[in-house]
Amino acid sequence: MTSPASACAEPPRNVPFGEALKFWLKLGFISFGGPAGQIAIMHRELVEQKRWISERRFLHALNYCMMLPGPEAQQLATYIGWLLHRTWGGVVAGALFVLPSLFILVALSWVYVVFGQVSWVAGVFYGIKPAVAAIVLQAVWRIGSRTLKSPRRVPWLWAIAVLSFVAIAILKIPFPWVVLSAGLVGAWGGKYVPAQFATGGGHGKPNAQPLAPAERGFIIDDDSPTPEHARFSTRRLAAVVLAGASLWLLPMGALMAWQGWDGALTRMAWFFTKAALLTFGGAYAVLPYVYQGAVEQFHWLTGPQMIDGLALGETTPGPLIMVVTFVAFVGGWVRQVLGPELLFTGAALAALLVTWFTFLPSFLFILAGGPLVESTHGNMKFTAPLTAITAAVVGVIASLALFFLVHIAMAPAKAGAAGLGIDWLALGLAAAAAVALLRFKARVIPVIAGCGLCGLVLRLAGWA
């Protein structure tokens, strides 16, 4: 089956590396909204507007990233960067997805430990949270409308999406079990009802509005051959594994030689390496493990400080798992890892090391496993389970949208009252942001900036 965009087997144009570099840098600063919002941004920019990659190739890569431990949105950026511009392209895309958040969180963490609070940004955060909820709703609409299609055409996919929503939102079933179950149903369905699982999304024009460059084909289309650098090779796989092992062993060995096994930085490096390998289902799935180790076992920070760090992670660009940067900074500051006269330097070093050990596995999973994944697109045995997982992801994202809406709606009651009240102002901001994104196709940055400004004004006026 050939899409209209695939006029020829070899794409006639390539993405200039400089143009890709600009986009990945911009993405690092606008990747709000957690994985759902970040994936929605990439889908909108790369599939609908820039048309660098087709719908099915995008979803095929996304489904692989959803099955990996680690931040799926950052891994997806790494995958697409690698597909476009080889290993260096993947490294640049994945790194730029993280670096802006790293610098922002280090700065905010310094403000936090020096002044004891982040109240000066509370108003902006108050406005950004409803915008985040709207971005997640947009992700449900965009990915769901392309994956699920009509309930009459793909009732199995709709059933998977609904059951996944119920499993996550109501039954509290762990995310990995939801993904595994969906994949097994897809494997069965690909064999017995293949028509239900043959659609991973359309590859023509989006349903919403004609795109400006719609006359052009995708640079990486459904039928584009796998680039030479993305083909599987045992020699290349061995080289990637060896490089990854070296990039982990060298800094870990240096820390062991410097501080020993019981040193704070060594403990952090080892602990967050384990955490990186346990993040199936996103950051929320691993936060209890991080809380247990960082707060209860090693006492790098307190419980309330951990909650404050999560709030910062939710409202700054980058993966939510970047909360580990805050944890490491506070832990490095409290433990004075470089002495009392170098508090900031020691805390920043701890944050940098923890970020390195947390994200290194994500790069290795993509660079090592990408060629195997590229060899499977178009093969029903592999695409049917991944299509089912995409349907499950729609339900999971919908549950996340519900979580955010409830979170912003149930605000603490005003002074003199008891319990919780309904924050109609926050819900109004979320509704306005959703209308701007879905109805008027507004860009994410103006929506986030506008909501942040509204939140600041409301907080200064004493209304929020």
VOGU-3710 file (C-alpha; in Angstrom, 3 decimals, decimal comma):
1> mtspasacae> 0,000/0,000/0,000  1,611/3,223/-1,129  0,763/6,629/0,257  0,264/9,645/-2,016  3,344/11,179/-0,423  5,566/8,318/-1,551  5,994/9,271/-5,119  9,420/7,693/-5,312  11,374/5,155/-3,343  14,261/7,477/-2,521
11> pprnvpfgea> 13,301/10,791/-0,939  14,425/13,618/-3,194  15,582/15,868/-0,361  17,276/15,717/2,978  16,910/17,763/6,124  19,951/20,050/6,476  21,695/19,331/9,740  21,628/23,030/10,665  17,851/23,136/10,257  17,448/20,030/12,397
21> lkfwlklgfi> 19,779/21,506/15,016  17,598/24,615/15,287  14,479/22,503/15,755  15,979/20,226/18,413  17,231/23,269/20,310  13,807/24,893/20,137  12,155/21,657/21,233  14,316/21,577/24,338  12,851/24,911/25,442  9,190/24,231/24,548
31> sfggpagqia> 8,848/20,587/25,614  6,295/21,236/28,344  3,465/18,934/29,291  5,263/15,727/30,136  5,604/12,925/27,568  2,112/13,396/26,181  2,602/17,086/25,490  6,141/16,560/24,200  5,058/13,803/21,802  2,210/16,009/20,626
41> imhrelveqk> 4,641/18,841/19,891  6,942/16,554/17,910  4,038/15,049/16,004  2,709/18,449/15,092  6,076/19,844/14,037  7,734/16,832/12,408  4,757/15,050/10,828  2,182/17,730/10,113  4,188/20,881/9,513  7,755/20,044/8,528
51> rwiserrflh> 6,828/16,614/7,102  10,202/15,148/7,914  8,734/11,754/8,805  5,461/10,053/7,935  2,722/9,178/10,402  3,393/5,461/10,407  7,158/5,769/10,738  6,642/8,241/13,603  4,244/5,905/15,424  6,441/2,890/14,760
61> alnycmmlpg> 9,350/4,644/16,470  7,086/5,884/19,263  5,782/2,397/19,995  9,325/1,100/20,389  10,204/3,945/22,731  7,064/3,289/24,790  8,299/-0,231/25,540  11,705/0,931/26,782  12,648/2,070/30,262  13,362/5,766/30,304
71> peaqqlatyi> 11,701/8,969/29,030  9,915/7,972/25,828  9,677/11,491/24,395  13,423/12,063/24,735  14,077/8,641/23,229  11,728/9,428/20,343  13,648/12,632/19,606  16,894/10,634/19,722  15,445/8,020/17,362  14,253/10,531/14,765
81> gwllhrtwgg> 17,491/12,514/15,004  19,435/9,290/14,478  17,258/8,293/11,532  17,795/11,666/9,875  21,475/12,285/10,621  23,105/9,100/11,872  24,567/8,663/15,360  25,610/12,304/15,766  22,106/13,425/14,846  20,606/11,167/17,512
91> vvagalfvlp> 23,041/12,327/20,168  22,374/15,987/19,381  18,587/15,551/19,330  18,519/13,625/22,602  20,992/15,912/24,358  19,253/19,134/23,359  15,990/17,667/24,625  17,550/17,521/28,087  20,138/20,330/28,360  17,774/23,342/28,578
101> slfilvalsw> 15,870/21,620/31,368  19,137/20,777/33,130  20,291/24,408/33,174  16,857/25,728/34,159  16,468/23,231/36,997  19,975/23,898/38,319  19,156/27,611/38,438  15,762/27,062/40,090  17,243/24,552/42,513  19,824/27,140/43,565
111> vyvvfgqvsw> 17,065/29,686/44,176  15,204/27,037/46,148  18,033/26,079/48,497  19,206/29,693/48,988  15,855/31,378/49,548  13,960/28,355/50,881  11,073/28,536/48,416  10,110/29,210/44,820  7,208/31,513/45,551  8,408/34,073/43,031
121> vagvfygikp> 7,426/31,715/40,252  4,295/30,374/41,954  2,030/32,635/39,917  3,610/31,613/36,620  3,376/27,940/37,608  -0,274/28,441/38,530  -0,985/29,501/34,961  1,248/26,927/33,292  -0,400/23,919/34,932  -3,753/24,451/33,135
131> avaaivlqav> -1,824/24,907/29,883  -0,121/21,566/30,527  -3,522/19,919/30,965  -4,674/21,427/27,667  -1,548/20,168/25,893  -2,258/16,663/27,137  -5,850/16,915/25,901  -4,506/17,999/22,527  -2,275/14,926/22,495  -5,271/12,683/23,157
141> wrigsrtlks> -7,096/14,257/20,240  -4,218/14,241/17,778  -2,882/10,760/18,389  -6,301/9,242/19,080  -7,951/10,644/15,958  -5,263/9,113/13,768  -4,877/5,797/15,526  -8,460/4,878/16,433  -10,355/6,187/13,408  -14,047/5,150/13,391
151> prrvpwlwai> -15,259/2,760/16,125  -17,013/0,738/13,427  -13,771/0,298/11,489  -11,444/-0,552/14,360  -13,549/-1,656/17,362  -10,651/-3,692/18,732  -8,406/-0,642/18,940  -11,156/1,358/20,595  -11,672/-1,431/23,115  -7,950/-1,490/23,887
161> avlsfvaiai> -7,903/2,290/24,376  -10,936/2,299/26,682  -9,729/-0,660/28,729  -6,294/0,928/29,057  -7,904/4,106/30,362  -9,899/2,117/32,919  -6,860/0,051/33,885  -4,720/3,118/34,584  -7,257/5,648/35,875  -9,531/3,397/37,936
171> lkipfpwvvl> -7,895/0,034/38,578  -4,399/1,527/39,037  -2,783/-1,319/37,101  0,936/-0,661/36,488  1,713/0,762/33,072  4,056/-2,075/31,981  1,257/-4,621/32,381  -1,055/-2,455/30,268  1,546/-2,231/27,495  2,314/-5,955/27,653
181> saglvgawgg> -1,371/-6,874/27,525  -1,977/-4,580/24,561  0,996/-6,043/22,724  -0,265/-9,600/23,273  -3,727/-8,662/22,015  -2,118/-7,037/18,982  -0,048/-10,160/18,280  -3,215/-12,255/18,384  -5,185/-9,729/16,358  -2,508/-9,414/13,692
191> kyvpaqfatg> -2,936/-13,123/13,032  -6,707/-13,540/13,273  -8,190/-10,073/12,534  -5,340/-8,338/10,663  -7,583/-5,668/9,144  -8,211/-4,286/12,627  -4,502/-3,799/13,300  -3,229/-2,848/9,855  -3,669/0,853/10,496  -1,084/2,656/12,551
201> gghgkpnaqp> -2,343/6,021/11,413  -3,007/7,743/8,137  -0,234/8,711/5,831  -1,990/11,285/3,798  -2,896/14,793/4,908  -4,152/15,373/8,437  -7,890/15,655/8,894  -7,882/19,033/10,589  -6,640/21,558/8,036  -4,576/21,438/4,849
211> lapaergfii> -0,928/21,928/5,637  1,114/24,585/3,951  3,694/22,129/2,581  1,160/19,371/1,954  2,061/19,162/-1,705  5,460/17,802/-0,738  6,069/14,213/0,237  7,515/13,176/3,546  11,283/13,083/3,664  11,036/9,724/5,446
221> dddsptpeha> 7,849/8,174/4,063  6,080/4,905/4,785  7,853/3,285/1,839  11,213/5,029/2,091  13,985/2,433/2,317  15,896/2,195/5,545  19,007/4,413/5,350  22,305/2,589/5,172  23,361/3,734/8,638  20,096/2,415/10,154
231> rfstrrlaav> 20,517/-1,155/8,903  21,383/-3,819/11,420  24,996/-4,905/11,722  26,511/-7,079/14,438  29,734/-5,094/14,189  27,887/-1,817/14,683  25,880/-3,264/17,586  29,081/-4,419/19,283  30,637/-0,978/18,781  27,617/0,766/20,338
241> vlagaslwll> 27,556/-1,584/23,320  31,302/-1,155/23,872  31,047/2,628/23,646  28,112/2,668/26,056  29,903/0,471/28,561  32,951/2,734/28,391  30,866/5,887/28,884  29,417/4,352/32,035  32,511/2,669/33,426  34,946/5,562/33,017
251> pmgalmawqg> 33,057/8,154/35,130  31,930/5,478/37,594  35,531/4,275/37,960  36,715/7,850/38,454  34,135/8,387/41,203  35,138/5,140/42,894  38,808/6,142/42,824  38,030/9,637/44,113  35,365/9,042/46,778  35,088/5,282/47,178
261> wdgaltrmaw> 31,883/3,280/47,129  30,368/5,130/50,085  30,917/8,602/48,603  27,754/10,629/48,014  28,438/11,135/44,299  29,241/7,453/43,783  26,040/6,447/45,545  24,044/8,858/43,423  25,586/7,563/40,203  24,805/3,940/41,037
271> fftkaalltf> 21,332/4,640/42,447  20,174/6,655/39,452  21,632/4,153/37,004  19,287/1,606/38,574  16,435/4,118/38,501  16,999/4,699/34,776  16,524/0,986/34,119  13,285/0,877/36,136  11,417/3,749/34,494  8,962/1,584/32,562
281> ggayavlpyv> 5,768/3,565/32,216  7,304/6,990/32,604  8,590/9,015/35,503  5,519/8,541/37,684  6,178/4,795/37,772  9,682/5,248/39,190  9,027/8,194/41,526  8,160/5,931/44,493  11,527/4,206/44,049  13,340/7,544/43,859
291> yqgaveqfhw> 11,449/8,815/46,898  12,291/5,723/48,905  15,989/5,890/48,094  16,615/9,644/48,054  14,431/10,547/51,056  14,214/7,495/53,293  17,425/5,589/52,601  20,113/8,165/51,770  18,446/11,315/53,234  19,579/13,514/50,350
301> ltgpqmidgl> 16,438/15,641/50,826  13,156/15,659/52,723  9,699/14,552/51,630  8,338/18,103/51,223  11,441/19,027/49,225  10,792/16,047/46,940  7,254/17,296/46,302  8,574/20,779/45,513  11,044/19,216/43,078  8,241/17,345/41,351
311> algettpgpl> 6,335/20,615/40,952  9,397/22,165/39,321  9,815/19,139/37,067  6,189/19,291/35,966  6,316/22,945/35,022  9,689/23,217/33,309  10,537/21,921/29,838  12,050/18,498/29,427  11,182/15,012/30,702  9,516/14,783/34,095
321> imvvtfvafv> 12,270/12,402/35,197  14,450/15,536/35,258  13,211/15,815/38,831  16,310/13,721/39,563  18,380/16,807/38,720  16,661/18,664/41,553  17,122/15,703/43,896  20,836/15,522/43,077  21,364/19,282/43,418  19,710/19,427/46,831
331> ggwvrqvlgp> 21,528/16,254/47,891  24,873/17,621/46,728  24,197/20,893/48,538  23,160/19,210/51,787  26,059/16,725/51,737  28,542/19,452/50,737  30,163/17,050/48,274  32,976/19,529/47,450  33,135/21,202/50,847  31,258/24,122/52,442
341> ellftgaala> 33,108/26,735/50,392  31,996/25,176/47,078  28,341/24,488/47,776  26,998/25,521/44,374  29,807/23,861/42,424  29,356/20,590/44,302  25,576/20,638/43,921  25,814/21,449/40,205  28,346/18,629/39,740  25,976/16,204/41,471
351> allvtwftfl> 23,122/17,335/39,210  25,266/16,928/36,098  26,496/13,454/37,073  23,032/12,194/37,949  21,620/13,514/34,679  24,421/11,724/32,803  23,827/8,365/34,472  20,044/8,680/34,180  19,965/9,379/30,437  22,923/7,372/29,154
361> psflfilagg> 20,870/4,134/28,924  18,239/5,906/26,810  20,785/6,773/24,135  22,127/3,234/24,123  18,675/1,673/23,766  17,999/3,773/20,666  21,377/3,531/18,981  21,644/-0,214/19,635  18,013/-1,218/19,070  17,032/1,254/16,352
371> plvesthgnm> 18,343/-0,833/13,434  16,349/-3,852/14,615  13,198/-1,733/14,867  13,738/-0,230/11,418  13,818/-3,716/9,933  10,300/-4,449/11,196  8,153/-1,636/9,797  5,577/-3,004/7,380  5,818/-6,515/8,902  2,427/-7,384/10,387
381> kftapltait> 3,958/-9,682/13,006  5,682/-6,675/14,513  3,418/-3,775/13,523  0,174/-5,294/14,832  1,397/-5,454/18,458  2,827/-1,949/18,129  -0,453/-0,631/16,698  -2,284/-2,128/19,681  0,217/-0,457/22,002  -0,480/2,873/20,285
391> aavvgviasl> -4,182/2,413/21,031  -3,323/1,647/24,649  -1,193/4,780/24,789  -4,235/6,841/23,775  -6,082/5,517/26,802  -3,070/6,128/29,035  -2,719/9,719/27,818  -6,436/10,254/28,417  -5,988/9,058/32,008  -3,098/11,494/32,378
401> alfflvhiam> -5,308/14,317/31,096  -7,922/13,396/33,686  -5,255/13,346/36,396  -4,074/16,842/35,478  -7,597/18,252/35,291  -8,489/16,857/38,705  -5,182/18,113/40,073  -5,749/21,692/38,955  -9,458/21,675/39,810  -9,137/20,541/43,413
411> apakagaagl> -7,462/23,602/44,887  -6,973/24,338/48,601  -9,887/26,255/50,023  -9,583/29,962/50,688  -8,520/31,228/54,088  -11,178/30,637/56,707  -12,652/27,648/54,879  -11,901/23,978/55,312  -10,999/21,220/52,908  -10,749/21,615/49,167
421> gidwlalgla> -12,641/23,793/46,749  -13,036/23,856/42,984  -10,588/26,192/41,300  -12,775/27,606/38,544  -10,079/30,044/37,456  -7,626/27,218/36,755  -10,286/25,223/34,910  -11,145/28,327/32,903  -7,504/28,749/31,908  -7,355/25,071/30,896
431> aaaavallrf> -10,501/25,446/28,778  -9,185/28,603/27,105  -5,850/26,926/26,372  -7,604/23,851/24,938  -9,745/26,024/22,655  -6,676/27,932/21,494  -4,800/24,710/20,697  -7,597/22,619/19,212  -9,910/25,179/17,620  -7,545/27,957/16,584
441> karvipviag> -4,418/25,802/16,097  -2,341/28,115/18,272  1,284/27,236/18,839  2,386/25,824/22,138  4,811/28,585/23,162  2,274/31,460/22,963  -0,302/29,368/24,832  2,132/28,497/27,626  3,422/32,071/27,819  -0,094/33,498/27,848
451> cglcglvlrl> -1,282/31,141/30,568  1,842/31,802/32,628  1,252/35,553/32,375  -2,406/35,133/33,358  -1,372/33,045/36,331  1,123/35,664/37,448  -1,483/38,442/37,187  -4,073/36,381/39,077  -1,584/35,553/41,834  -0,425/39,171/42,201
461> agwa> -4,069/40,300/42,347  -4,734/37,788/45,128  -7,328/35,847/43,146  -5,316/32,624/42,848
//
